[in-house]
Amino acid sequence: MDYNSTVVSPTGVTKIGKTVSPELPQVKDQSFNMRDRLNDMLATEKYNLVNYQIAINEVICPQLRQVVEKNCMRVQGLHDQFFDELFNLGEYQANIALYPEIADAIEVFTNYKVQLPFQ
């Protein structure tokens, strides 16, 4: 995934991402197209990852936990592949954080640290 590529939205906002690929339909209609399939697979893998994490937390047998952890890593790899594919097709874009936004977030979470039991 190329995090250095940027696009400018119709309103002039610069974002991390790529322009929407011509491979994707420009108008979302009732047909189940490639975008829909990839988004469906991505959602399924997210669901699977949550359930694998619950299983890892609750499995008693160490050997079974290793098997579940290994499968979880495979599912994480599939999730990453689907997300990368959608990103490369221009389906996902992210706002670029400006320094003042980063500084604000740092300040907020630094102030939250005093609430933690272990400093």
Secondary structure as GFF3:
##gff-version 3
##sequence-region A 1 119
A	DSSP	beta_strand	6	8	.	.	.	ID=ss1
A	DSSP	beta_strand	14	16	.	.	.	ID=ss2
A	DSSP	alpha_helix	34	58	.	.	.	ID=ss3
A	DSSP	alpha_helix	62	88	.	.	.	ID=ss4
A	DSSP	beta_strand	94	95	.	.	.	ID=ss5
A	DSSP	alpha_helix	99	112	.	.	.	ID=ss6
A	DSSP	three_ten_helix	113	115	.	.	.	ID=ss7
###
